[in-house]
């Protein structure tokens, strides 16, 4: 989750690009300025941005990173492979 046209947008986009290059997977980029983003922020109690939320197939949060502390590619890869 991120806010477009903000100082942290570039980091999220670069993280997503690197994920695609290394493990051929992408994050679902959700703007917090949309209805969907607002709803997801409430569901997962996201109060700081950018935020990366990993959920299982049932939507249960497995791991989160918030407030500029973006995950390493290896961390995301681990959770995305499960």
Secondary structure, DSSP 8 states (H G I E B T S, - for coil): -B-TTSTTHHHHHHHHHHHHHHHS------BTTSHHHHHHHHHTT--SSSEEEEE-TTS-EEEEEETT----HHHHHHHHH-
